[in-house]
Amino acid sequence: MEVDIADDVPCSSIAVDSVIRMGTAGLIWGSCSGPYDASKLGLAGIHRASFIAKSVGRLGFQWGMFAAIFSSTRCGFQRYRRRNDWVNVLTAGVVAGAAFGAGTRNWKQVAGATGLVCLLCHVAEDSR
């Protein structure tokens, strides 16, 4: 029997858990991609260290913020609709994608692509 914790746990707790997990993943990704990008730019010494530190912080923050928006929206829709289905995931993905794509020229494409990727991940998770 699978228990759905979203009924018992507040959405804010789910969002904080997601931020911690995805923020950590973003920090790890930044610590892997930062040195590579610094090498491509030919940086050395204090400039390289500064670039890597900024990359780690920026990616950790961005990944954590995406997780906060996605998980809060998904939990809110799940509680509002009283259903745990693909519509919640798709809506949360589109909202999170629109929030991050707002600064680009193609924010509609970013929102749609993010919603689709989130939906595909949900379908893959549900098929287990």
C-alpha positions in Angstrom: 0.0 0.0 0.0 1.5 3.3 -1.1 0.8 6.3 1.2 0.5 9.8 -0.3 2.3 12.1 2.0 0.9 15.2 0.3 -2.3 14.8 2.3 -0.5 14.9 5.7 2.5 17.2 5.0 2.1 20.9 4.3 3.1 22.2 0.9 5.8 24.4 2.4 7.5 21.4 3.8 7.4 19.6 0.5 8.8 22.7 -1.2 11.7 23.0 1.4 12.6 19.4 0.9 12.6 19.9 -2.9 14.8 23.0 -2.6 17.3 21.2 -0.4 17.5 18.2 -2.7 17.6 20.1 -6.0 19.7 22.9 -4.7 22.3 20.3 -3.7 22.1 18.8 -7.1 22.7 22.2 -8.6 25.7 22.8 -6.4 27.2 19.5 -7.5 26.5 20.2 -11.1 28.0 23.7 -10.8 31.1 22.2 -9.2 31.5 19.8 -12.1 30.6 22.2 -15.0 32.3 25.3 -13.5 35.9 24.2 -13.9 35.1 22.9 -17.4 33.6 26.3 -18.4 36.5 28.2 -16.8 39.0 26.1 -18.8 37.1 26.8 -22.0 37.3 30.6 -21.2 41.1 30.3 -20.4 40.7 31.5 -16.8 43.4 31.0 -14.3 44.2 31.9 -10.7 41.8 34.0 -8.7 39.6 34.7 -11.8 39.1 30.9 -12.2 38.2 30.4 -8.6 35.8 33.3 -8.7 34.2 32.1 -11.8 33.7 28.6 -10.4 32.3 29.9 -7.1 29.8 32.0 -9.0 28.8 29.1 -11.2 28.3 26.8 -8.2 26.1 29.4 -6.4 24.2 30.4 -9.5 23.3 26.9 -10.5 22.5 25.8 -6.9 20.1 28.8 -6.6 18.5 28.3 -10.0 17.9 24.6 -9.5 16.6 25.2 -6.0 14.2 27.9 -7.1 12.9 25.7 -9.9 12.2 23.0 -7.4 10.4 25.4 -5.1 8.1 26.7 -7.8 7.4 23.2 -9.3 6.8 21.4 -6.0 4.7 24.3 -4.5 2.5 24.5 -7.6 2.1 20.7 -7.9 1.2 20.4 -4.2 -1.2 23.3 -4.4 -3.0 21.9 -7.5 -3.1 18.5 -6.0 -4.8 19.8 -2.9 -7.2 22.1 -4.9 -8.2 19.4 -7.3 -8.1 16.5 -4.8 -6.4 14.3 -7.4 -2.9 13.1 -7.9 -2.6 12.8 -11.7 -0.6 14.1 -14.7 -2.5 17.4 -14.9 -0.9 18.6 -11.7 2.5 17.7 -13.0 2.0 19.3 -16.4 0.6 22.5 -14.9 3.4 22.8 -12.4 6.0 22.2 -15.1 4.5 24.9 -17.3 4.3 27.4 -14.4 7.9 26.7 -13.4 9.1 26.8 -17.0 7.3 30.1 -17.6 8.9 31.6 -14.5 12.3 30.7 -15.7 11.7 31.5 -19.3 10.2 34.9 -18.6 13.5 36.6 -19.3 14.0 35.0 -22.7 12.3 35.7 -26.0 10.8 32.3 -26.3 9.3 31.9 -22.8 6.3 30.1 -24.3 8.5 27.4 -25.8 10.5 27.1 -22.5 7.2 26.7 -20.5 5.9 24.1 -23.0 9.1 22.2 -23.1 9.4 22.1 -19.3 5.8 21.0 -18.9 6.4 18.2 -21.4 9.6 17.0 -19.8 7.9 17.0 -16.3 5.0 15.1 -17.7 7.3 12.5 -19.3 9.1 12.1 -16.0 5.8 11.6 -14.2 4.7 9.0 -16.7 8.0 7.1 -16.4 7.7 7.2 -12.6 4.1 6.0 -12.7 4.9 3.1 -15.0 7.0 1.4 -12.3 
